[in-house]
Amino acid sequence: MVEAESGSLMLENERQRQQYEKCLDEIANQVAQALLAHKGAIFKMLIQEEAMLISQAYMYRLLTTGLLSEVDSCLV
C-alpha cells in the first residue's frame, strides 16, 4: 500500500513539474514577444526622429543659403 501511494505521489509530482515547466515556457515566450514588440517600437521611433532631424537640417540649409526663397518661387 505504501509503495502504491509512493508511486502515485511520484507520478503526481512529475505531472506538476511538467505543468510548471510548460507555464514557464509560455511566460518566457510572452516576455520575448513583448521585448521584440518594444524593440520594434523604439526602432520606429528612432527612425522617425532621424527623419525629422534630417528634414530640419535640410530646411536650415535652405534658409541659410537663401535657397528657400527660390524653392518657394518655383512652387507658386
Buried (B, 14 or more C-beta within 10 A) or exposed (E): EEEEEEEEEEEEEEEEEEEEEEEEEEEEEEEEEEEEEEEEEEEEEEEEEEEEEEEEEEEEEBEEEEEBEEEEEEEE
